[in-house]
């Protein structure tokens, strides 16, 4: 049972590190929570001389949790209006109208 918890804890810890590095926002808390849960179960099943790895994995889970929480709270997603693109869009629309008018004049 300990080996199963060890494999699951390592898997979810790696997944938590990857998700916290990517811009996943609060979705990253799912593998982080599972990594911490399996880490606690692994810590409970371990003998006193086998508790070094579970402690490291729990520390990594908590560290990822703090990192994602900080990223969620302090980094704001802002969308800026692209004035240059809007101007190009208006100019393109005016040019298309002018070309259509020229084509209409040629047909008449």
C-alpha positions, 0 to 999 in steps of 0.5 A: 500500500505504501508503494501505491501511495508513493507512486501516486504522490510522486505523480501528482507532485510532478503534475502539480509542479507542471500545472503551477508553472503553466497559466492554469490558475485555480485548476492547478489546485486539483493535482496539488490537493491530491499530491498533499492528500496522498503525501499525508497518507504516505507519511502515515504509512511510512516508518520513522526511518522512511519519512524523509521522502514524504516530507519532501513531497509534502513540502513541494505540494505546499510550495506549489500551493503557495505559488499558485495562490500568490499568482492568482491573487497578485497577478491580474489579467488585463486586456488592453485595447489595441488602438493600432489594430482598430485604426487598421481595421477602419482603414481597411474597411474604408479601402474596401468600400472605395474599391467596391464603389470603383467597381460599381462605377466600372460596371455602369 
